[in-house]
Amino acid sequence: MAELLTDVVGALWQRDQIDKLRILKERLPPLSRVVVAIDPAAKSTEGSDETGIIVAGIGRDDKHGYLIDDLSGRYQPLGWARKPPRP
């Protein structure tokens, strides 16, 4: 049931731009701030939306933003609240 998404002409972000800017977690610069953002789903049944969970930070010197991890999925409330970070 996967859907292949292609670039849209005139879109703000293009896949090749994103791919060129990727860096390994080990190469992240020192971060001045790290946040965890959670967008909980209204329900946690099989057909419901995912709970969105991302970890992001901002570089101390370059002021660029970094998406560190995406832990989104279908969780019960206690499940996403206790979700451990990936190494």
Secondary structure as UniProt FT lines:
FT   TURN            9..10
FT   HELIX           15..21
FT   HELIX           25..27
FT   STRAND          31..39
FT   TURN            46..47
FT   STRAND          51..59
FT   TURN            60..62
FT   STRAND          65..70
FT   HELIX           77..81
//
